[in-house]
Amino acid sequence: MLDATTRSGGTATVSSRTGATDPAGAVLPVAPVPLTFPARCGRALLSPWSRLSLLLVLLAAAGAGVLLFRPQRLLADGWPPQLGGVAAAFAFAAAYGVCTVAFVPRPLLNLAAGALFGSQLGLAAALGGTVLGAGIAFGLGRVLGQDALRPLLRGRLLRAADGQLSRHGFRSMLAARLFPGVPFWAANYCAAVSRMGWPAFLLATALGSVPNTAAYAVAGARAATPTSPVFLLAMACIAVPALAGAAVAWRKRHQLRVR
């Protein structure tokens, strides 16, 4: 495409947006402009594998922080006396969310919530921390890990799990939260790698975590009276789903072996 032609002294000057032209009039390809060193560094740092490496470093640092600060001391030492009431519950929920990203077991945190704040406020704080921690893990996995891990979903089981989470995100995540055999962190990062949306993930996490979280919170609140009917009922609500989940997992494993 010719943009302009100017004549001066019987000669013509032709400019082209697509490139230079040879004497025969053919358009020559434009040589690519080499990237500068900062641009190459930026592209390398933003590559999928660089972001996945950053995610692994962050998770390792979070795990090391848990080993260093030992949040399980809350069960023995209690909450700092400077905080109390609803403000303490909000602070605990924030700490709960960060701890779950660092792989601190949720049952331990749920027991601490009940022991520190009682059944009702402890349940609210634990559920808030659960949704917060799940959202942080989902966001980290979606931004830093999805692009690198999705091309690796080549096995039949991996593709089936990805398709289930992508097409039926809410009910799949709801079942994963209700099923005690699925680790909390594993469900978070599997959902992040899939194409599940944020609303379905957070809503399913909030609803599906209520029964198990409530049982642990009540057990923590009544831990001082382990022979009370409420404590025994809470322990039964913890043990029965766990046994049922183990039985279902064993049956599915046996069926896979038969196939």
KENUKE-918225 format. One record per residue (C-alpha): residue number from 1; residue in three letters; x, z, y. Coordinates in steps of 0.5 Angstrom, whole numbers, padded with zeros to 4 digits. Each point is the difference from the previous one (the first is absolute). Layout:
BEGIN
 pos code    xx    zz    yy
 NUM  Ala     X     Z     Y
...
END
This chain:
BEGIN
 pos code    xx    zz    yy
   1  Met  0000  0000  0000
   2  Leu  0003 -0002  0007
   3  Asp -0001  0005  0005
   4  Ala  0003 -0004  0006
   5  Thr  0004 -0007  0002
   6  Thr  0004  0000  0006
   7  Arg  0003 -0007  0002
   8  Ser  0007  0000  0005
   9  Gly  0004 -0006  0001
  10  Gly -0003 -0003 -0006
  11  Thr  0001  0005 -0005
  12  Ala -0005  0005 -0003
  13  Thr  0000  0007 -0002
  14  Val -0005  0003 -0006
  15  Ser -0001  0007 -0002
  16  Ser -0003  0002 -0006
  17  Arg -0003  0007 -0002
  18  Thr  0001 -0002 -0008
  19  Gly  0008 -0001  0001
  20  Ala  0005 -0006  0002
  21  Thr -0001 -0007 -0001
  22  Asp  0005 -0005 -0003
  23  Pro  0002 -0007  0003
  24  Ala -0006 -0003 -0005
  25  Gly -0005  0005  0003
  26  Ala -0001  0005 -0006
  27  Val -0001  0007  0001
  28  Leu  0006  0004 -0002
  29  Pro -0001  0007 -0003
  30  Val  0002  0006  0004
  31  Ala  0005  0005 -0002
  32  Pro -0003  0007 -0002
  33  Val  0003  0005  0005
  34  Pro  0004  0005 -0003
  35  Leu -0002  0007  0000
  36  Thr  0004  0005  0004
  37  Phe  0003  0006 -0003
  38  Pro -0006  0005  0003
  39  Ala -0005 -0004 -0003
  40  Arg  0003 -0001 -0007
  41  Cys  0000  0008  0000
  42  Gly -0007  0001  0002
  43  Arg -0002 -0005 -0005
  44  Ala  0004  0003 -0005
  45  Leu -0003  0007  0002
  46  Leu -0007 -0002  0000
  47  Ser  0000 -0004 -0007
  48  Pro -0004  0003 -0006
  49  Trp  0006  0003 -0004
  50  Ser  0003  0004  0006
  51  Arg -0007  0003  0002
  52  Leu -0001  0002 -0007
  53  Ser  0007  0003  0000
  54  Leu -0002  0004  0006
  55  Leu -0006  0002 -0003
  56  Leu  0004  0003 -0006
  57  Val  0005  0003  0005
  58  Leu -0006  0004  0003
  59  Leu -0003  0002 -0006
  60  Ala  0007  0003 -0003
  61  Ala  0001  0003  0007
  62  Ala -0007  0003  0000
  63  Gly  0001  0003 -0008
  64  Ala  0007  0003  0003
  65  Gly -0004  0003  0005
  66  Val -0005  0004 -0004
  67  Leu  0006  0002 -0005
  68  Leu  0003  0003  0006
  69  Phe -0006  0003  0004
  70  Arg -0004  0002 -0007
  71  Pro -0007  0000  0003
  72  Gln -0002  0003 -0006
  73  Arg  0002  0007  0003
  74  Leu -0007  0000  0004
  75  Leu -0003  0003 -0007
  76  Ala  0005  0006  0001
  77  Asp  0001  0001  0007
  78  Gly -0006 -0003  0003
  79  Trp -0001 -0004  0006
  80  Pro  0003  0002  0007
  81  Pro -0003  0006  0003
  82  Gln  0000 -0004  0007
  83  Leu -0005 -0005 -0002
  84  Gly -0007  0002 -0002
  85  Gly -0007 -0003 -0002
  86  Val -0002 -0007  0002
  87  Ala  0007 -0001  0003
  88  Ala  0003  0002 -0006
  89  Ala -0004 -0004 -0004
  90  Phe  0002 -0006  0004
  91  Ala  0007  0001 -0001
  92  Phe  0000  0001 -0007
  93  Ala -0004 -0006 -0001
  94  Ala  0006 -0004  0004
  95  Ala  0005  0003 -0004
  96  Tyr -0004 -0001 -0007
  97  Gly  0000 -0008  0002
  98  Val  0007  0000  0001
  99  Cys  0002  0004 -0006
 100  Thr -0005 -0005 -0005
 101  Val  0004 -0006  0003
 102  Ala  0007  0004 -0002
 103  Phe -0003  0001 -0007
 104  Val -0002  0007  0000
 105  Pro -0005  0002 -0005
 106  Arg -0007  0000  0003
 107  Pro -0003  0006 -0005
 108  Leu  0005  0004  0003
 109  Leu -0002 -0002  0007
 110  Asn -0007  0001 -0002
 111  Leu  0001  0007 -0003
 112  Ala  0004  0002  0007
 113  Ala -0006 -0003  0004
 114  Gly -0005  0005 -0004
 115  Ala  0005  0006  0000
 116  Leu  0001 -0001  0008
 117  Phe -0007 -0002  0003
 118  Gly -0005  0002 -0005
 119  Ser -0004 -0005 -0004
 120  Gln -0004 -0004  0005
 121  Leu  0005  0000  0006
 122  Gly  0006 -0001 -0006
 123  Leu -0004 -0006 -0003
 124  Ala -0001 -0003  0007
 125  Ala  0007  0000  0002
 126  Ala  0002 -0002 -0007
 127  Leu -0004 -0006  0000
 128  Gly  0002 -0002  0007
 129  Gly  0007  0000 -0002
 130  Thr -0001 -0004 -0006
 131  Val -0003 -0005  0004
 132  Leu  0005  0000  0005
 133  Gly  0006  0000 -0005
 134  Ala -0004 -0006 -0004
 135  Gly  0000 -0004  0006
 136  Ile  0007  0001  0002
 137  Ala  0002 -0002 -0007
 138  Phe -0004 -0006  0000
 139  Gly  0002 -0002  0007
 140  Leu  0008  0001 -0002
 141  Gly -0002 -0004 -0006
 142  Arg -0004 -0006  0003
 143  Val  0005 -0001  0006
 144  Leu  0007  0001 -0004
 145  Gly -0001 -0001 -0007
 146  Gln -0006 -0005 -0001
 147  Asp  0004 -0007  0002
 148  Ala  0005  0002 -0005
 149  Leu -0004  0003 -0006
 150  Arg -0005 -0005  0000
 151  Pro  0004 -0006 -0003
 152  Leu  0002  0005 -0006
 153  Leu -0007  0000 -0002
 154  Arg  0001 -0005 -0006
 155  Gly -0002  0005 -0006
 156  Arg -0007 -0001 -0003
 157  Leu -0002  0007  0001
 158  Leu  0003  0000  0007
 159  Arg -0004 -0006  0002
 160  Ala -0006  0003 -0003
 161  Ala  0001  0007  0004
 162  Asp  0001 -0004  0007
 163  Gly -0006 -0004 -0001
 164  Gln -0004  0006 -0002
 165  Leu  0002  0004  0006
 166  Ser  0000 -0006  0005
 167  Arg -0007 -0002 -0002
 168  His -0003  0006 -0002
 169  Gly  0004  0005  0005
 170  Phe -0005  0005  0001
 171  Arg -0003  0002 -0007
 172  Ser  0007 -0001 -0003
 173  Met  0003  0005  0005
 174  Leu -0005  0005 -0001
 175  Ala  0001  0000 -0007
 176  Ala  0007  0001  0001
 177  Arg -0001  0006  0004
 178  Leu -0005  0003 -0005
 179  Phe  0004 -0002 -0006
 180  Pro  0005  0006  0000
 181  Gly  0005 -0004 -0004
 182  Val  0002 -0005  0006
 183  Pro  0006  0003  0004
 184  Phe -0002  0000  0007
 185  Trp  0006 -0003  0003
 186  Ala -0001 -0006 -0005
 187  Ala -0007 -0001  0002
 188  Asn  0002  0000  0007
 189  Tyr  0006 -0005 -0001
 190  Cys -0004 -0005 -0005
 191  Ala -0006  0000  0005
 192  Ala  0005 -0002  0006
 193  Val  0003 -0006 -0004
 194  Ser -0007 -0003 -0002
 195  Arg -0004 -0003  0005
 196  Met -0005  0006  0001
 197  Gly -0002  0002  0007
 198  Trp  0001  0006  0004
 199  Pro -0007  0002  0000
 200  Ala -0002  0000 -0007
 201  Phe  0007  0003 -0002
 202  Leu -0001  0006  0005
 203  Leu -0008  0001 -0002
 204  Ala  0002  0000 -0007
 205  Thr  0005  0005  0000
 206  Ala -0004  0005  0004
 207  Leu -0006  0000 -0004
 208  Gly  0004 -0001 -0007
 209  Ser  0005  0006  0002
 210  Val -0006  0005  0001
 211  Pro -0001  0003 -0007
 212  Asn  0007  0001 -0002
 213  Thr  0002  0003  0007
 214  Ala -0006  0004  0000
 215  Ala  0001  0003 -0007
 216  Tyr  0008  0002  0002
 217  Ala -0002  0003  0007
 218  Val -0005  0004 -0003
 219  Ala  0005  0002 -0005
 220  Gly  0005  0002  0005
 221  Ala -0005  0004  0004
 222  Arg -0002  0004 -0006
 223  Ala  0007  0001 -0003
 224  Ala  0000  0007  0002
 225  Thr -0006  0001 -0005
 226  Pro  0002 -0004 -0006
 227  Thr -0006  0003 -0004
 228  Ser -0006 -0002  0005
 229  Pro -0005 -0005 -0003
 230  Val  0002 -0005  0006
 231  Phe  0007  0000 -0001
 232  Leu -0001 -0001 -0008
 233  Leu -0005 -0006  0002
 234  Ala  0005 -0003  0005
 235  Met  0005  0000 -0005
 236  Ala -0005 -0003 -0005
 237  Cys -0001 -0006  0005
 238  Ile  0007 -0001  0000
 239  Ala  0002  0000 -0007
 240  Val -0006 -0004 -0003
 241  Pro  0001 -0006  0004
 242  Ala  0007  0000 -0002
 243  Leu -0001  0001 -0007
 244  Ala -0005 -0006  0000
 245  Gly  0005 -0004  0004
 246  Ala  0005  0001 -0005
 247  Ala -0005 -0002 -0006
 248  Val -0002 -0006  0004
 249  Ala  0008 -0002  0001
 250  Trp  0001  0001 -0007
 251  Arg -0005 -0004 -0002
 252  Lys  0001 -0006  0004
 253  Arg  0008  0001 -0002
 254  His -0003  0000 -0007
 255  Gln -0004 -0006  0001
 256  Leu  0006 -0004  0003
 257  Arg  0004  0001 -0006
 258  Val -0005 -0002 -0005
 259  Arg -0001 -0007  0004
END
